[in-house]
Amino acid sequence: MTTATHYDARDLFDQVLSNMLHPRSGEANCRPQARAQEVRVIRLDVSETEGAYQVLAELPGVRKEDIQIDIEGKLLTITASVGAKVQPQVVNADEAQAAAPAPAPSRKLLVERFQGKLSRRLQMPEEVEADAVQARFSDGVLELTLPKLKQRNARRISVQ
């Protein structure tokens, strides 16, 4: 029996490009600061019903409070940040004594988890009711329901 393996072309391309730019046995993967300024594109599924658009956005490893959604006319912008948890800074000597001992220093051997910004801009076919947009976030998936803007009837104005 054979086993099928699924490869994501984007990840494979990123790996090949990284190896070309940093040929010394994955040097870029060992240096998290080398990837700190990277911005990745959010993957989306978009569907349409008679009255609304449905957008599903993949945001693995993102906290709900790190997601920003902006709507301007027909333009939807989703941004998020993914990062390592930062230890709180000790402010004064009293807190330093109460703080737990620092962990033993370590050296990163391999860094593959993404840390940085995620972003996606999407031009909707029609304007949406920005005040009625609903957003839910669960299990790394952001679900947006964007009600379509009701068509305004044209009015003829009489000239006097």
Secondary structure, DSSP 4 states (H G I P E B T S, - for coil): --------HHHHHHHHHHHHH-TTTSHHHH-GGGGTT-EEEPPEEEEE-SSEEEEEEE-TT--GGGEEEEEETTEEEEEEEE-PPPPPPP-SHHHHHHSPPPPPP---S---S--EEEEEEEE-SS-B-GGG-EEEEETTEEEEEEEBPPPPPP------
